[in-house]
Amino acid sequence: MSAARPYPPKPAEVYFFGTCLVDLVYPDAGLAAVELIEREGVRVIFPQGQTCCGQPAFNSGYRREAREVARAQLALFPKPIPIVVPSGSCGAMLAVHYPHLFDPADGGAHGGATAEPFAPRASARAAEHAQARALAERVFEWSDFLVNVLRVRLEDRGPPCAVTYHPSCHLQRELGVTDAPLALLRQLRHVELRPLPEAEQCCGFGGTFSVKHGAISEAMVADKCACVRETGAAVLVSMDAGCLMNIAGALEKARATPLAGTAQAGTAQPGTAQAGSARPGTAQAGAGAAASDPTRPPVRAVPLPRFLKERVHGA
């Protein structure tokens, strides 16, 4: 999917796909995302039966199980209206991977080792594929929707602050959304937007990647933490809850562990910023030192929708 996609006129109503991490970890961000759509006069429909998009199973190679989850989602959005997703990761699953997941021409879709015991007939498979493709065309990541469909204008009522932004891999690489979050932040006249060094570098989360490859994930998030600290920003925002949870957890872990730079990375838990295996002078080594500096305040990690709501309301 490309950022050059055609955009519809402002709709009267939209669906909202909440995502698991927003629901369970950052529910206030989901409410903020809905509120900022509704303030533009658009009705938001939240299908109560929605669950996981199926990405964890899909990324782990369980295509049959992913399809079972995806089928349940396909039936929840019958109206031909936009589906807004506050996540580049889940948005990419719906918009990019659902059509492939249900493609009858895909050798792994309904045959082979992941074949379903009672797979739909050819006509039903074709219908599912068409339904998945039609749904994918209606999926919009939240910031992209606000900027390019609703064309929102934000009035900043918050105090002056310095902010840096982390772009997620799925948002920029699979959905092609690169500028929309920054465009929203640039509207805030009291916010100093500080570029994040190595911004396009992965934070190391990757869902199950951080569990299966803990040591690598730890080194990657340590690099990211060092870059965040380098900006001197008081606030870190992102459009992906998984990235934000990972980076925020690593920053907090480093602050609580002044000797993180001496720990063994191989024994650390996924999502921490312990970088003992780093060579002196590398970003991994610098992350622990910067985060544990008692003279520097902690970085506040906030989902972008929640941060924007706070600024608009003057909180």
Order of alpha helices (4+ residues) and beta strands (2+ residues): beta-alpha-alpha-beta-alpha-alpha-beta-alpha-alpha-alpha-beta-alpha-beta-alpha-beta-alpha-alpha-beta-alpha-alpha-beta-alpha
